[in-house]
Amino acid sequence: MSRIYFNCMPFDKEDVTLALESGVDGVIVPAAQVEHVAGLSRCAVWAAEETPLAELNAKADEEAVLQRLLAGERVVLARGWEVIPVENLLAQSDSVLAEAGTLDEARLAAGILERGVAGIVVSREGISDLKDIVAQCKRILPREELLPGVVTRVEPVGLGHRVCADTLSLLRKGQGMLVGNSSAFTFLVHAETERNEYVAARPFRVNAGAVHAYVRLPEDQTTYLGEFKAGQEVLIVDYTGETSVATLGRVKIEVRPMLLVEAQVQTEDGVKTGAVFLQNAETIRLTTPEGEAISVVSLKVGDRVLCRLDEAGRHFGMRVREDIREV
């Protein structure tokens, strides 16, 4: 995960305002301006005098930067850095900061070793790209591998507590959350982007399933739907496997009639079976391989829906390796 900072040197008040409104995680300003700028927004404000740039022109430069990082010093790799030296630093430090002056440079920094540098410092040359850099590089997430599953069972199961996850974002058709009875087999539960004659679309919402279900989070983690909390970051996935992050604004847990949905996925190792419990209502939908939203009310045996397979085994949402079977 890469955080985004803007280097406002030389200082310009309007540029600071633009950076803060763009959603940066912090700004770099002259020491004399730190206290004033810190009163404008709850974000990091660093003094330029304490945030030096370091050139990476030779192996000796790389080794010198590493020693400074390990000593706890804040150092920014100046523009012109190359990927291999940055990879070497990332392998030994979680505090690497890299300067970027364009969207392409920022994307590159955010994707190194699939996790990116700790922070991208956008120079004055990149101010015209700043909003795009924040939108596209705040967090570069790996794609999810989604597979078509064939529905084998759809059955009413009585009442249960279900979780509505309302985000701070407007989701689009084809997007949703990965939810399932097991972390090893999840379904792409579609956001409420579709309207009908009785209910308006609520594209910020995913009616995600029963409280006990696993839901996939950023950083290869999971949690139970019943443990969702406002302010928590959640993983949004679209039908192509592209991912993004949204923040929960509200969580609604209510008793509703539920459906059990089971599906099977054919793999090279055989057939995998999984299940999910969803509210029995027309507005709750799964996602087809074509990105269409299919209502659980009209779902039938033989329909194809998108699923994700994984290895079973989680402890407090973190991946563990142990002999475990979830049914």
N, C-alpha and C positions, 0 to 999 in steps of 0.2 A: 504494500500500500504506500503510495507516494502522497505526501502533503505538498501543497502549492503555496509558495511564498512570492511576494513581489518586492523587488529591490527598488525602492523609490529614492534613488540617488542619481542626480541631485534632487533634493526634496521639492515636491510639488503637491499642494493640498488637494487639488482636483484629481490628480492621479491616485492619491491615497484613497479618496472617496470612491473612485471607480473600482479600485482593487477590492475594497471591502464589499462593495455592492456586487462584485463578480463572484464572491464566495471564497476568496483565498483563505488559507489557514493562518496566514501571518504576513506581516510587512516588515521591511528593513528600512529604517529611517535614521537620520542623524541623532546622536545621543540626546541632543537638546530638545528633540521633538518626541521622544519616546513617551513621556508622561502624558502629553497632550493627546497623541494618537491612541494610546491605550484607553483613553476615555471614550473613544468613538465606537468601539466594538469589542466584544469578548473574543479576542484572538491573540495570537502571539505577536509581540512587537519587539523586534531586536534592534539593537544599536548597530549601525554600520561599522563603527569603530571596533566592535567586538565580533564582527562576522566577516573575516578576511577572505579574499579570493586566493586560490592556489592553482598555479599552472601545473599541468601534467605533461611534461615534454620528454621525460626520461624515466627509467626505472628508479633512479634515485629520488625523483620527485614523488613517485608513488609511495616509496618506503617512508619518506619524510611525512607525507600526509597521513599515512597509517599511524605513525607514532603520535602525531598530534591528535588524531581521532581517539586512539586508545587512552590518551591522557585526558580525554574529556573536553578537548577544545572543539569549538564550532568552526568548521572550515568548509568553504564552498569551492567545489571544483570549477574552475573558470571555463568558459566556452572554448571549444577546441579539444575537449577531452575525447578519448576514444574508448570503445566499449570494453576491450580486454582489460586495461588497467582498472576500469570501474568495477568490472566483475571481480577482479582480484581483491579490491577493497571491500566489496560487498560480502565476499566470502569470509572476511575477518572482522567486519564492523557493521552494526545496524544503524550507524549514524551518518551515512554518506549523503551529502548534499551536492547537487549538481546544477550549474547555471544553464539556462536555456533561453534563446532569443527568438525562437520560432515554435510553431505548433509541432512541426516534425521533430525538432530536437527534444521537445518535451515528451512526445510520444516515445521516442527512443529511450529516454532516461526512465520513463515509467514502466518500460517492459523488460529491462535488463534482468536476466536470470528469472524471468517470469514473475518477479515480485517488485522490481523497480527500486530506485534509490529511496531513501527515507524522505527526502524532500527535494522538490524542483524549485529552484530560485529563478523566477522569470526576470530577465533584465529589462531595462527601459526599451530596448529594441523590440521586445515582444509584447508591448502593451496593447497593440491592436489585435493580437491573438489571445489576450488574457482570458476573455470569457470562454472561448473555445478550449483553451488549455485546461481551465477548471472543469468544464463540462466533460471533456474527453479523457483527461489524464488524472483526475482526482483519485481514481482507483481503476487501474487496468486489471480486469479480472479474466481468468481463463474461461474458455467456453465449456459448457456442459455437454457431454455426449448423450443425446436423447435417442431412444430407440422406439420403434412402433410396438405397442403391446396389443394383444387381441383380448377383448373383454370376454370373460368366461362365466361371469355371474353378476347379476344385479338383483339385490334382495332387500326389501324393507326390514328393518331390525328394531323398530320401536323408537323410544325417545332417548336422547343423549344431549350432552352439552357440546355445542359447536362454537367455533371461534371465527368471528369476523375480524379480519386484519385490515384496518383503514390506514393507508399510508399518506405521507405528505406529497405524494407524486401522482400525476395523472398517467395511468398505464394505458397502453394501446392494445389493439387487437393482436392476439397471438402471445401475449405476455401473461405470466402468472407466477405461482410459487410451487416448489417441489415438495409434495406432502405424501406421507405413506405410513402404514402400520409399522414398517421396518425401515431403518436407514439404508438397508440394502436394496430397497425397491420403492421408489417414489413415483408419483403421478404429477404431471403438470396441470395443476388446478388453475383454470383460467380466471383472470380478473373480470369484474362485472362491467365490461365495456359495452355489452349489448343491451339494448332496450327492448321491451315488449309493450303491449297495449295496457298492461296493468302496472308496470314498474319502470321507472326511468333508469337509465344507465348510471352506474356509480363507478367510474373508471379508476377511482382511487382505492377501491375495495377488492379484496380477495376473501370470499367466504370459504375458508381454507379447509375446514374439516373438524373432526372430533378432538377434544382436549388432549387425548393421550398420544396423538399422532406426532411423528417426527416431521420437522420442516427443515429444509436445508438453508444454511446461513452462509455469509461470506467467510473466507479464510478456511474453507473445508471443515466447517463446524455444523452442528445441528442443535436443535433444542426441541422441547415439546411445545406444541401449539398453546397448551394451557399455561406455559411460562412466558408467553409473549408479554412485553411491557412497552408502554409509550416511550418513545425516544430511542428504542432499539433499532439497529440497522438490520435489514432483511435482504435476502437475495431475490432479485427479480430475474426471471429467465424467460426468453421468448422461444418460439417453436423451432428456430434455427440453432438454438444453443447459446446465443449471445446472452450475456449477463450484465446486470447493473445492480446498483444498490439503492434502496429506498429506506426512509425512516418511518417507523410506525408512529402515527399520531393518536390512534385510539384503538383499543381492543375491546370487542364486545363478545361476551360469553353468555349464551342463552340456551335454554332447553328447547330443542326442536326435533321433529321426526327425522330419522336418519336412514340412509341407505348404505348397504355394504356393496362395494364394487371390487371385483377381483379381475385380474388380467394376467396373461402369460406373455413372456418375451422369449423368442427363440434365439439362442446363442450357440456359439461353436461348442460349448460345454454341455449343451442340453437346454431344456426348457426351465425358465425361472418364473415363479409365481409370486404375485404380490397382491396386497389389498389396501383399501382406504375406505374410511367411513366419512360420508359427506351428507350434508343436509338434503332431505328429500323435498326439493323445490326447483322450479323451472329455471331460476336465475343462477343456480350453481351448475358450472360447466367444467368439463375436461377439455383437452386440446387435441385436435387431430394432427397427424403428420403434415397436413397442408396448412396448419395454422388456424383452422376454423374452431370456433367454440361450440361444443356439443353438449346440450343439456343432459343432466343425469336423468331427468324425467323421460327423455326419449331414448336413452342409452339402451342398447340391446346386445345380446350375445353375438359375437362376431365383429362388432365395431372395433375400429382401430383408434387407439389413443396413445399419446406420447408418455413415455416412462423413462426413468433413469435407474441404472443398476449400479450397485456398489458392493463393497465387502461389508458384511454385518460386523458390528462391534463398535460401540461408542460408550465413553464414560464421561459424564457431564458434558456431552456434546463433542468431546475430542476423540479422534480416531484411536482405537486400541486394537491390538492383535491378541485375540483369545478365542477359545472354542466356544462359539455362541450360536444359538439358533433362535430366530424370531419367527413366529407364525401368527 
